[in-house]
Structure formats: C-alpha cells, structure tokens
Amino acid sequence: MPITIGIYCVYLPIVIHIFMNKLIQQFQSRLISVDLTFKRYLWNEVDWDNRLIAITGARGVGKTTLILQYIKENFKTEIENVLYVSLDNLYFSKTTLTDFTDEFVKHGGKYLFLDEVHKYPNWSVEIKNIYDNFPELSIVFTGSSALDILKGKADLSRRIVTYKMNGLSFREFLEFKYHRVFPVYSLKDITENATEISHFINSTIKPIKLFEEYLKTGYYPYFIGDEKNYYQRIEQTINQIIENDLLIIEHIDFTSINNLRRLLIIIAEIVPFKPNILKLSKQIGINRDTFVKYLHWLARADLLLLLETDTYGISKLNKPEKVYLNNPNLVYALTESVPNIGTIRETFFYNQLNVRYKVRYTDKGDFLIDNSFIFEIGGKNKKYKQIEGLTNAFIAADNIEFAHKNTLPVWLFGFLY
C-alpha cells in the first residue's frame, strides 16, 4: 500500500472524530433554542419507533423544527447517543456519510437525524447501506417535497416509512399565533356535525376575520417574527426550490430554471385554469411534453396543485384538468393584481382537503372527494344549482359563520389536520 494512502487511512478516523465533535457542539447549541410550545400535526402521526423514517415537505413548513423538538423532548437522558446534522454542511463534501456514521456508531451513537438529504449525492445508496450494516442504529431524515424517495438509486421501499409535512392548516395557525387550541375534525365530522362544530368554534373566536388573515399570511410558519417581510420570504423560498432543490433532484440546467420560473409567474396570473398546452408551451418556448413535465415537477415541489380526473394519476405525465397554485399565500405573493376571491377559496379548499383525501375533478361541481362527496365552492349567497339533485353534495361557502343544511362554512375545512 502506498505510504500516502496508509497515512490517509490512519488519520481519517481522527479527522472525522474532530469534525464530529464540532457538529455535536453545533447541534447541542441549536437544540437549546428549540421551543416545545407548539408542535405540528405530524408530531402525533409519525411512528418514531421505526428504524428508518423519511419526512418530506416544502421548504419552510417546519421539518427541521419537528425533528429537533422530538430530540429535545425524548432524549434528555441519553443525548450523547443522538446526533442531528444537515447534509448541506461543507464537511460532507470531503467525508462520506458512511464513514461518518461508522465513527458515530463506534462512539455509541444510536439515533441519527439527517437534514436536507437531497443535497447529498447518492444519498439513497448510502442510507440503504447504513441501514443494513448498522442494525443498532435508527435513522430519521428530511428532504424536499420534490424528492421521490422510492425512485432513488437504492431500493428503500421495504425499509422506509415516509411521511409528508404540509404547511399550517387554519387550525394550526390559530394555535401557533393566537394560542387557540381546537381539535382536528374528519371530513365525516364536518359533513355530519357542521352546525354543532361551527357553533362551538364561534363561541371561542371570530373565525371569519382570522380566516382572512390566514389566507394571506398564515400557511408558512416563518410569518412569526417577520410578518413584514413574509412575501419576500415566500419569493426566496420559491427561488431556492427551483434553483437548488429541482436543480439537484431533476438535474436541470440554467435554461430550465428560467423556464420554470417564467411558467410559475404566468400560472400565478391565470389560476385556476384548464391548461391550453399548445398556447402556453409556445409562450415559454418549450414543447408539449416538457411543459407537462414542468407542471408535475412544480406540483411535486408543493408550488402547484394539479386537479386530475379519477381516470388518471399524477404519476402519469398527462395533462391535468385544472391547475392551481399550491396555497392561498402563494397567490397573494405572486399575483401583481388583487387576487380573485373565488380563486383563493378554491385554492384553500383543495390545499386543505388534499392532505388526507383524494381530490379529483368533476364536471358536476368544483371537487370530487374520495369518489364520495361533491363540493361546490362559493360566496355566502351561492345557490345549489350546480349540485342540485346530487347525493352527498355540499356548498363550502365563504363569509358565513354557521352551517345551514348542506351549506358549510369554507373555513371549517381548515380543521382537517
């Protein structure tokens, strides 16, 4: 063995150990500032006993905070066996995750929390090997919502449990900002007991005013402490998703980055719409297949919502029936003119229902939910004309406080998670 290689092999563990101590100090320093007062809905849904857990979601929705909260609350007496690191740390440009983990386990490590895995090359291969080679180790990792975990280079499907984190629901917004705590209701609860639920909530708060605030500035948790620059933060988040996450995950070039940005701005001014593929693709200067592919990339990255018929699935690169921005805050951030209130209502409803239910296109209303419920979205004077004679058909109406028969306050659908 050449002398230089021998020296490298001898000193590599020492170098890793030195840098690991620095990462431990950074992690524990960060842990001190973590607040346990408010926890996202996913806290109670993750089965933390699994050995390999993935948590994906859009930038800024609170994935990192969630795992740091979990560490702080559950490892008080064995913190020396736990480590949180972000894989965008420059340290991992010169040391493999496998070597790092080997050293961590040798020093008693049992729980490894990895942030931003999509920024580490061949992450799926190394995590699979780590999982197989260190059976005493539990791993939790986070990644961009644009990341298709089961399509990585390694087969993680038999090993991994995956969870998706969405932005704040209206219910969570009320708890996070105003410390008003309400239960989660199922769609069945709301459709069957809307009158009782709406009276209970109205006895505590004035939901309409707070709902209007949520629609403008309540979806991403980073409004706390910096509400004045909230839309600027959203624009920065969008740029990071397109310029960093999609660039890394889809291996796109500079031209594609510009085209994606242009497409998103065009969509923001015309949502919701039935896409004229030929017209819009020519406007951007791309072909039909590339245009549809861009739509699906932006949807996976939680920037768009694509409304499909039940005949097709989003995994197929088919043309969607309608296109929406992902949430109302994006509409306000990206639209230069005053957003259409009808667009805001529909976007909110789709966004909130999409977390737990299958939302599909229907020509007999606005949305078909789980192939069972039909909803028409509108203002307080919305009539039943579009859904007349249909079973399990409801109006989700804006600017009303209480439910009446099959007309339900649209804000109630912000209590689904």
Beta strands, then each sheet from edge to edge (+ up, - down):
strand 1: 52-57
strand 2: 82-86
strand 3: 111-115
strand 4: 138-144
strand 5: 161-165
strand 6: 304-307
strand 7: 322-325
strand 8: 359-360
strand 9: 367-369
strand 10: 373-378
strand 11: 393-397
strand 12: 407-409
sheet 1: 2+ 3+ 4+ 1+ 5+
sheet 2: 6+ 7-
sheet 3: 8+ 9- 10+ 11+ 12+
end
